[in-house]
Amino acid sequence: MAALRPMPALAARRVDDALRYADVAGKLLADAPDEHLSEWLDAVAWLCWAESYIGRYGDALRHFDRAAAVARSTGQSYILTNLLAGRAKTLAAMGRLAEAAETAEESVEGARLLDSGQQIVFALTQVCLIDSWRGDDEAALRAGEEAVHRGVGKGETWEATARFARGQALVNAGRYAEGAEAVLDACNRFQRPRLDVGTLLQACETLAYADAARAADPEATARAAQWAALAVRLDDPRLPAYHGFAALTRAHALALHDPDAAAAAAEEAARLLNAGEQRLDAGRALLTAGLARLGTPGGRRRAREHLRAAAEIFDSCGARALKARTERELRRLGVRVGGGASATAGGEGARFGLSPREMEVALLVAEGLTNQQIAERLFLSVRTVETHLSRIFAKLGVSSRVGVATALKR
């Protein structure tokens, strides 16, 4: 019962109650042994999702991980698929896109095996957003289109969230007018919307960004100011993880006529988003601040600083398109840019031509772990581990697990 209470309170905008209920449930969960949780994973899943919507990403991820491990060990595949979708959402919010993508992929696999329309939409929504931020517009829109056109869940929050994800992907792909219309539709034009407050604030920021990108439209400035004002009204001081989106929405609106104020708002957004564990969005705020500083007297030095910091964040998050855009701006400023952190992100893995995740799998293989043990350690499906292993064999030029261990010692 404690695990079930936060979500309906949050949906009813009883935020103080939701936060208090989440605290109580978290303490009870910490004290409960796994065998007790296994009987109530459906209730625990509600708590995990509620914590993610509240913006308590660290708590949510820890609880998703534990619940997923219990679900695997007890064969509760339906709950596992749901938990993995929520885990992917949480990882994406934290900017851990590579892990989020693998988790979402496994969630889709499980949902398709179950032939659950609801769970497929849950999983595809996360795939859409994750692929979009990674810079794969085609894959993101393909997932978004399928999630929306599944035609299930009409009038439900998760169906509206799928439509928002598709709209976000359209905007990220540069289809601003179409994407803005899709986001507005997902929010029911902010008339009794079914989305949570955090997503509504993100929608305001997306709409303001789309308008800032369409500066030639004579009505863009007024619309962007409208979204900034709405974000202020929606912002809830009890949900600090989302404060940065209100500031970033304001930055987009100000960028059209007051670059100095826009830069200050974006810098504040970066600080708030970083404090809220939303690293990727903090990077986007720094990018916005850097571009705004270019339009201010003597602002080139600070612009370079912001853009360098943004590029490093995008590189560590795996946001390829955003990194490429930021590096283009740095080159225009005469800054030499290289491979960045991604060249060494995998540590020793880069030396062998392995991705960071492939290197993790290879090291565990070298330790003698079975595919099942590796799957449990990394919260992957056995099938996903097998896929990684086949790629590792090919890249290392070996045909056995012993060969992997030998190659890593060379």
Buried (B, 14 or more C-beta within 10 A) or exposed (E): EBBBBBBBBBBEEBBEBBBBBBBEBBEBBEEBEEEEBBEBBBBBBBBBBBBBBBBBBEBBBBBBBBBBBBBBEBEBBBBBBBBBBBBBBBBBBBBBBBBBBBBBBBBBBBBBEBEBEBBBBBBBBBBBBBBBBBBBBEBBBBBBBBBBEBEBBEEEBBBBBBBBBBBBBBBBBEBBEBBBBBBBBBBEEBEEBBBBBBBBBBBBBBBBBBBBBBEEBEEBBEBBBBBBBBBBEBBBEEBBBBBBBBBBBBBBBBBBEBBBBBBBBBBBBBBBBBEBBBBBBBBBBBBBBBBBBBBBEEBBEBBBBBBBBBBBBBBBBBBBBBBEBBBEBBEEBEBEBEEBBBEEBBEEBBEBBBBBBBBBBBBBBBEEBEBEBBBBBBBBBBEBBBBBBEBBBEBBEBEEBEBBBEBBEE
